[in-house]
Amino acid sequence: MNKININNFISKKIIKRSKSLFQSDIKNNLDIFQNEINNKSVLVIGGAGSIGSSFIKSILNFSPSKIVVVDINENALTELTRDLRSSFQINMPNDYRTYPLSYNNEIFYRFLQNEGYFDIIANFAAHKHVRSEKNFYSICSMFENNVFGNEKLLSFLKETPPKHFFCVSTDKAANPVNLMGASKRLMEDVIFSFSDDIKISTARFANVAFSNGSLLDGFINRISKQQPLTAPLDIKRFFVSPIEAGELCLIACILGNNKEIFYPKISPNNSISFSQVSDLFLNEIGYQPLLMKNENDAKFYAKSMNLNDTEKKYPVFYFNSDTTGEKEIEEFFGKDEIRDEKKFSSLGIIKYKHIDNHLFNKNILKLKNILVSKTSSKLDVVEVMQDLVKNFHHDEKNKNLDQKM
């Protein structure tokens, strides 16, 4: 098997850009970044994940005096620290600390009270997978993390607001068809309800290529365990590189005005299907995809194959998507959202519109009651979310991604 440089593969075969999409916008605003970050204190929540860690690497270019990282994943925090301290040309501040905490935990708020003021706070803690809606309990956890954890955090921060508060959203929040995307769209409404007291911005993402837990990241694990690759034929996505993910958030956090939602300006022609990425990935490591008829045939072939065989065939099973919550094509904005695509060359901005607070608060309370009720179901959540989130069209197929390879 050929060795593969993942960053080069992403650049050449997936995003097809030799330079970061956001390079010119960062270069044009270096003075602002320097003024807003140099010698400032930064708190990054969920900072050990793919996007959070890329954000940290981007913000370190401007010499903050203090970086504190909170993440529930202790192993990922350890690897983040090793990576940062082992990387060439990354200048670590003297005050760098990590805490393996959930930001929904009371211990986290004891930490905040003792820590005092932060100039910049960025929250990347999120349930980001469509499969998070597979049952009522995972749905409850998803809403607690994506929505109500942010509500609690911002209620606390009103007393001593940071100069910049950023919270990551998703492209799936635009005209959502799944509860994960709808929860993030609801999060946008919730966080901006605090915008009279705190400057708040967010960003809707393309898929981050080979991010932790993604299907593409799974390709590496499947190959290492001599297991088949599987992917949908009919699902296309926009991608950004991990580096671009950090830069997008940096721009949105520091350059964003209050109540702005950022998104990357990527041509629809630059979308690519997961099955295409699978074929390209296998070609890159020296194999030809061998299309199998079903999952069992693919698993049997993978178990019995000789990786040193001169034919270099690798089993794949491709299928048309039949699970709840999948869109064929992703999008970044709804048709009724007001946009500005002139301010930045690589980014568009959605100008957030106020909502009917009375009706919204009434439905939020209804949602909270459903999530704590012992007799509620997923259907109850879907029904109230259709009242809370405009253009939410849930298509229940009674099958989730945990039922597939």
DOLUMMI-492031 format. One record per residue (C-alpha): x, y, z. Coordinates in Angstrom, 2 decimals, padded with zeros to 5 digits, m for minus. Each point is the difference from the previous one (the first is absolute). Layout:
(rec (X Y Z)) ...
END
This chain:
(rec (000.00 000.00 000.00)) (rec (001.33 003.42 m000.96)) (rec (000.53 002.57 002.72)) (rec (m002.29 003.00 m000.24)) (rec (000.40 003.61 001.08)) (rec (m003.57 000.82 000.99)) (rec (000.41 003.78 m000.30)) (rec (001.41 m000.31 m003.53)) (rec (m002.76 m002.42 m000.96)) (rec (m002.67 002.39 001.29)) (rec (001.55 002.92 m001.86)) (rec (000.47 m001.77 m003.34)) (rec (m002.93 m002.37 m000.22)) (rec (m002.85 001.23 002.23)) (rec (000.00 003.79 000.29)) (rec (002.27 000.48 m003.04)) (rec (001.63 003.11 001.41)) (rec (003.74 000.42 000.43)) (rec (m000.52 002.92 002.40)) (rec (m002.52 000.60 002.74)) (rec (m003.31 001.40 m001.20)) (rec (000.26 002.66 002.72)) (rec (003.64 001.01 m000.50)) (rec (m000.67 003.39 m001.60)) (rec (m002.61 001.06 002.57)) (rec (002.36 m000.86 002.84)) (rec (002.89 001.81 m001.69)) (rec (m002.15 003.10 m000.56)) (rec (m000.89 000.20 003.69)) (rec (003.29 m000.85 001.73)) (rec (000.05 003.27 001.94)) (rec (m003.46 m000.63 001.45)) (rec (000.88 m003.56 001.00)) (rec (003.18 001.23 001.65)) (rec (m001.80 002.74 001.94)) (rec (m002.84 m002.26 001.13)) (rec (002.05 m003.10 000.94)) (rec (003.52 001.04 000.98)) (rec (000.43 m000.22 003.80)) (rec (m003.67 m000.93 000.43)) (rec (m001.49 m002.89 001.97)) (rec (m001.83 m002.75 m001.89)) (rec (m002.34 m002.75 001.19)) (rec (m000.75 m002.78 m002.49)) (rec (m002.79 m002.40 000.94)) (rec (m000.04 m003.30 m001.87)) (rec (003.47 000.95 m001.13)) (rec (001.42 m003.49 m000.41)) (rec (m002.23 m000.89 m002.95)) (rec (000.92 000.46 m003.65)) (rec (m001.40 003.51 m000.43)) (rec (000.86 001.27 003.48)) (rec (003.62 m001.15 m000.24)) (rec (000.35 001.63 m003.43)) (rec (m001.42 003.22 001.42)) (rec (002.60 m000.11 002.80)) (rec (002.82 m000.42 m002.52)) (rec (m001.33 002.97 m002.00)) (rec (m000.38 002.29 003.00)) (rec (003.48 m000.88 001.33)) (rec (001.44 001.75 m003.07)) (rec (m000.91 003.29 001.68)) (rec (001.60 m000.59 003.40)) (rec (m002.74 m000.07 002.62)) (rec (001.33 000.21 003.55)) (rec (m002.20 m002.80 001.28)) (rec (m001.72 m003.05 m001.51)) (rec (m002.30 m002.18 002.10)) (rec (m001.55 m003.06 m001.65)) (rec (m002.99 m001.85 001.39)) (rec (m001.12 m003.31 m001.50)) (rec (m001.78 m003.06 001.35)) (rec (002.37 m002.29 m001.94)) (rec (003.09 m000.41 002.18)) (rec (001.91 m002.07 m002.58)) (rec (m000.60 002.59 m002.71)) (rec (001.18 002.78 002.33)) (rec (003.21 m001.92 000.60)) (rec (000.61 m000.45 m003.72)) (rec (m000.82 003.66 m000.67)) (rec (002.67 001.09 002.48)) (rec (002.57 m002.41 m001.42)) (rec (m000.80 001.19 m003.53)) (rec (000.24 003.70 000.87)) (rec (003.25 m000.37 001.93)) (rec (001.53 m002.18 m002.72)) (rec (m000.94 002.23 m002.94)) (rec (002.56 002.18 m001.74)) (rec (m000.62 003.76 000.15)) (rec (m002.83 m000.15 002.52)) (rec (000.77 002.37 002.85)) (rec (m001.73 m001.14 003.16)) (rec (m000.95 002.61 002.61)) (rec (001.46 m000.48 003.46)) (rec (m003.55 m000.29 001.33)) (rec (m001.35 m003.07 m001.79)) (rec (m002.31 m002.38 001.86)) (rec (m002.46 m002.77 m000.78)) (rec (m002.95 m001.23 002.03)) (rec (m001.84 m003.28 m000.72)) (rec (m003.46 001.36 000.80)) (rec (m003.47 000.08 m001.48)) (rec (m001.12 003.59 m000.42)) (rec (m003.42 m001.12 001.25)) (rec (001.55 m001.03 003.32)) (rec (m000.23 002.06 003.20)) (rec (003.75 m000.49 000.42)) (rec (000.45 001.99 m003.21)) (rec (m001.86 002.94 001.53)) (rec (002.11 m000.17 003.13)) (rec (003.01 000.17 m002.32)) (rec (m001.48 003.04 m001.82)) (rec (m000.69 001.82 003.25)) (rec (003.55 m000.53 001.23)) (rec (001.63 000.68 m003.37)) (rec (m001.52 003.41 m000.55)) (rec (m000.13 001.90 m003.26)) (rec (000.83 m001.27 m003.52)) (rec (000.32 002.35 m002.98)) (rec (m000.98 m002.69 m002.51)) (rec (m002.25 m003.02 000.55)) (rec (m000.67 m002.54 m002.75)) (rec (m002.28 m003.00 000.51)) (rec (000.46 m003.05 m002.23)) (rec (m001.71 m002.51 002.30)) (rec (m002.75 m001.55 m002.10)) (rec (m001.84 m003.09 m001.13)) (rec (000.81 000.21 m003.69)) (rec (m001.20 m003.30 m001.45)) (rec (m003.36 m000.69 m001.62)) (rec (000.04 m003.34 001.80)) (rec (m000.45 001.91 003.28)) (rec (m003.77 m000.17 m000.50)) (rec (m000.10 m003.81 000.05)) (rec (m001.99 m000.15 003.27)) (rec (m001.70 002.30 002.47)) (rec (002.85 m000.07 002.54)) (rec (002.66 000.97 m002.51)) (rec (m002.35 002.77 m001.19)) (rec (m000.27 001.33 003.57)) (rec (003.79 000.01 000.31)) (rec (000.37 001.72 m003.37)) (rec (m002.35 002.84 000.93)) (rec (001.65 000.40 003.40)) (rec (003.40 000.35 m001.68)) (rec (m000.90 001.95 m003.15)) (rec (m002.66 002.33 001.39)) (rec (m000.56 000.21 003.72)) (rec (003.65 m000.27 001.01)) (rec (000.63 003.17 m002.02)) (rec (m003.02 001.68 001.58)) (rec (001.37 m000.72 003.47)) (rec (003.51 001.12 m000.95)) (rec (m001.14 003.31 m001.48)) (rec (m002.25 000.68 002.99)) (rec (003.12 m000.31 002.15)) (rec (002.15 002.13 m002.31)) (rec (m002.44 002.93 m000.03)) (rec (001.57 001.28 003.22)) (rec (003.53 000.19 m001.47)) (rec (m000.38 m000.38 m003.77)) (rec (003.05 m000.84 m002.13)) (rec (000.90 002.31 m002.86)) (rec (m000.60 m002.84 m002.46)) (rec (m002.32 m002.99 000.44)) (rec (m000.16 m002.60 m002.77)) (rec (m002.03 m003.19 m000.16)) (rec (000.20 m002.41 m002.93)) (rec (m003.09 m000.85 m002.06)) (rec (m000.36 m002.26 m003.06)) (rec (m001.09 000.11 m003.64)) (rec (m002.71 m002.46 001.05)) (rec (m001.69 002.90 001.84)) (rec (m001.07 001.42 m003.38)) (rec (m003.41 m001.45 m000.91)) (rec (000.60 m002.93 002.37)) (rec (m001.34 m003.50 m000.65)) (rec (001.44 m001.59 003.16)) (rec (m000.23 000.80 003.70)) (rec (003.74 000.62 000.25)) (rec (m000.19 002.79 m002.58)) (rec (m003.20 001.30 001.56)) (rec (001.63 000.07 003.44)) (rec (002.83 002.12 m001.40)) (rec (m002.48 002.32 m001.72)) (rec (m001.78 000.33 003.35)) (rec (003.39 000.65 001.61)) (rec (000.46 002.99 m002.29)) (rec (m003.28 001.48 001.26)) (rec (000.90 m000.70 003.62)) (rec (003.51 001.45 m000.05)) (rec (m001.10 003.14 m001.86)) (rec (m002.66 000.61 002.62)) (rec (002.98 001.08 002.18)) (rec (001.42 002.35 m002.64)) (rec (m001.16 003.16 001.80)) (rec (002.57 m000.78 002.69)) (rec (002.73 m001.98 m001.81)) (rec (001.52 000.26 m003.48)) (rec (m000.80 m003.38 m001.55)) (rec (000.84 m001.56 m003.36)) (rec (m000.16 m003.48 m001.47)) (rec (000.81 m001.94 m003.18)) (rec (m001.71 m002.64 m002.08)) (rec (002.44 m002.58 m001.23)) (rec (000.69 m002.17 m002.94)) (rec (001.18 m003.50 000.97)) (rec (003.52 000.02 001.41)) (rec (001.93 m002.60 m001.98)) (rec (001.22 m002.88 002.17)) (rec (m001.23 001.63 003.22)) (rec (m000.27 m002.21 003.08)) (rec (m002.88 m002.45 m000.28)) (rec (m000.84 000.89 m003.60)) (rec (m000.60 m002.59 m002.70)) (rec (003.27 000.99 m001.67)) (rec (001.90 m000.41 003.27)) (rec (m001.68 m003.39 000.22)) (rec (001.64 m001.00 m003.30)) (rec (003.40 000.10 001.73)) (rec (m001.26 m002.21 002.83)) (rec (m001.63 m002.47 m002.38)) (rec (003.20 m000.38 m002.01)) (rec (002.13 m000.46 003.14)) (rec (m002.36 m002.78 001.16)) (rec (m000.31 m001.62 m003.46)) (rec (m003.71 000.77 m000.19)) (rec (m002.02 001.09 m003.06)) (rec (m000.80 003.59 m000.84)) (rec (m003.65 001.01 m000.25)) (rec (m001.52 003.27 m001.20)) (rec (m003.22 001.41 m001.47)) (rec (m000.10 000.58 m003.75)) (rec (m002.57 002.78 000.03)) (rec (001.29 002.33 002.74)) (rec (002.22 002.92 m001.02)) (rec (001.69 002.37 002.41)) (rec (002.12 003.15 000.04)) (rec (003.37 m000.43 001.73)) (rec (002.56 002.23 001.65)) (rec (003.39 m001.09 001.29)) (rec (000.70 m000.15 003.75)) (rec (002.20 003.10 m000.35)) (rec (m002.78 001.87 m001.80)) (rec (m002.44 m001.02 002.76)) (rec (002.12 001.75 002.61)) (rec (000.45 003.07 m002.17)) (rec (m003.72 000.29 m000.74)) (rec (m000.75 000.02 003.72)) (rec (002.80 002.47 000.68)) (rec (m001.43 002.45 m002.54)) (rec (m003.57 m000.43 001.27)) (rec (001.06 000.36 003.64)) (rec (002.32 003.00 m000.30)) (rec (m001.24 001.87 m003.08)) (rec (m003.67 m000.83 000.40)) (rec (m002.41 002.66 001.14)) (rec (m002.79 m000.70 002.44)) (rec (m002.72 m002.37 m001.27)) (rec (001.88 m001.16 m003.10)) (rec (000.06 m003.54 m001.40)) (rec (002.97 m000.77 m002.25)) (rec (000.22 m002.62 m002.75)) (rec (002.63 m000.90 m002.61)) (rec (m000.60 001.05 m003.59)) (rec (000.42 m003.34 m001.76)) (rec (m001.33 m000.67 m003.48)) (rec (m002.61 m002.79 m000.31)) (rec (002.34 m001.49 m002.59)) (rec (002.50 m000.66 002.81)) (rec (m002.23 m002.50 001.80)) (rec (001.03 m003.64 m000.10)) (rec (m001.70 m003.27 000.96)) (rec (001.29 m002.23 002.78)) (rec (000.31 m002.92 m002.43)) (rec (002.21 002.14 m002.26)) (rec (002.23 000.84 002.97)) (rec (000.20 m003.71 000.86)) (rec (001.17 m000.83 m003.54)) (rec (002.57 002.81 000.05)) (rec (001.27 m001.05 003.42)) (rec (000.51 m003.62 m001.09)) (rec (001.76 001.12 m003.17)) (rec (002.29 002.20 002.09)) (rec (001.15 m002.95 002.14)) (rec (000.46 m002.29 m003.02)) (rec (m003.29 m001.91 m000.26)) (rec (m002.86 m000.29 m002.45)) (rec (m003.51 m000.06 001.51)) (rec (m001.77 m003.34 m000.42)) (rec (m003.76 000.58 000.11)) (rec (m001.85 m002.57 002.12)) (rec (m003.72 m000.80 m000.12)) (rec (m000.69 000.21 003.73)) (rec (001.59 000.53 003.43)) (rec (000.56 m003.69 000.72)) (rec (001.83 m000.62 m003.29)) (rec (002.16 003.05 000.67)) (rec (000.89 m001.16 003.53)) (rec (000.79 m003.54 m001.16)) (rec (002.25 001.18 m002.83)) (rec (001.83 002.42 002.31)) (rec (000.68 m002.70 002.59)) (rec (001.36 m002.47 m002.54)) (rec (001.99 002.32 m002.28)) (rec (003.77 000.19 m000.14)) (rec (001.07 003.65 000.22)) (rec (003.22 m000.86 m001.84)) (rec (m001.88 m001.46 m002.96)) (rec (001.23 001.48 m003.27)) (rec (m003.60 000.64 m001.15)) (rec (m000.36 002.67 002.70)) (rec (m003.80 m000.18 000.21)) (rec (m001.80 001.32 003.08)) (rec (m003.65 m000.76 000.80)) (rec (m002.52 002.85 000.10)) (rec (m003.74 000.02 000.48)) (rec (m001.82 003.04 m001.38)) (rec (m003.71 000.65 000.44)) (rec (m002.73 002.58 m000.38)) (rec (m000.71 001.69 003.33)) (rec (m003.05 m001.37 001.83)) (rec (000.49 001.39 003.53)) (rec (m001.74 002.85 001.81)) (rec (001.33 003.52 m000.34)) (rec (002.19 m000.12 m003.11)) (rec (m000.11 002.69 m002.68)) (rec (001.33 m000.74 m003.47)) (rec (001.48 003.51 m000.22)) (rec (001.00 002.30 002.86)) (rec (m000.55 003.76 000.09)) (rec (001.12 002.90 002.18)) (rec (m003.00 002.31 000.06)) (rec (m003.76 000.16 m000.44)) (rec (m001.60 002.04 m002.76)) (rec (m001.47 002.50 002.47)) (rec (003.27 000.70 001.84)) (rec (001.67 003.36 m000.63)) (rec (003.57 m000.42 m001.24)) (rec (003.10 002.10 m000.59)) (rec (002.52 m001.53 m002.42)) (rec (002.02 003.17 m000.63)) (rec (001.84 000.55 003.28)) (rec (002.30 m003.02 m000.35)) (rec (001.33 m001.71 m003.11)) (rec (m000.34 m003.54 001.38)) (rec (m002.89 000.30 002.46)) (rec (m003.62 000.99 m000.05)) (rec (m001.83 001.41 003.00)) (rec (m003.61 m000.56 001.01)) (rec (m001.49 002.94 001.88)) (rec (m002.07 m001.49 002.79)) (rec (m003.63 001.12 000.15)) (rec (m001.90 000.44 003.27)) (rec (m002.76 m002.48 000.77)) (rec (m003.26 000.18 001.95)) (rec (001.45 m000.40 003.49)) (rec (m003.33 m000.66 001.72)) (rec (m000.94 m002.93 m002.25)) (rec (003.59 m001.23 m000.07)) (rec (000.32 m000.08 003.79)) (rec (m003.34 m001.79 000.29)) (rec (001.16 m002.75 m002.38)) (rec (003.43 m000.22 001.65)) (rec (m001.69 m000.70 003.32)) (rec (m002.12 m002.64 m001.69)) (rec (003.13 m001.64 m001.42)) (rec (001.71 000.00 003.39)) (rec (m003.03 m001.69 001.57)) (rec (m000.03 m002.65 m002.72)) (rec (003.68 m000.77 000.46)) (rec (m000.37 m000.64 003.76)) (rec (m003.27 m001.90 m000.23)) (rec (000.07 m003.77 000.61)) (rec (m002.72 m000.58 m002.58)) (rec (001.29 002.13 m002.91)) (rec (001.20 m001.38 m003.32)) (rec (002.07 001.09 m002.97)) (rec (m003.24 000.90 m001.82)) (rec (m000.87 002.48 002.77)) (rec (003.38 001.70 m000.49)) (rec (m000.45 000.13 m003.78)) (rec (m003.44 001.59 000.33)) (rec (001.10 002.83 002.30)) (rec (003.16 000.58 m002.05)) (rec (m002.14 000.55 m003.09)) (rec (m001.59 002.87 001.91)) (rec (003.37 001.32 001.21)) (rec (002.10 m000.27 m003.15)) (rec (m001.18 001.45 m003.28)) (rec (000.47 m002.25 m003.06)) (rec (000.63 m003.11 002.13)) (rec (m001.32 m002.94 m002.02)) (rec (000.68 m003.28 001.75)) (rec (m000.11 m003.16 m002.10)) (rec (m000.23 m003.02 002.29)) (rec (001.15 m003.22 m001.68)) (rec (000.11 m002.14 003.16)) (rec (003.60 m000.93 m000.72)) (rec (003.15 001.65 001.37)) (rec (003.70 m000.13 m000.79)) (rec (000.74 m002.32 002.93)) (rec (m001.81 m002.70 m001.98)) (rec (002.59 000.16 m002.77)) (rec (003.71 m000.72 m000.19)) 
END
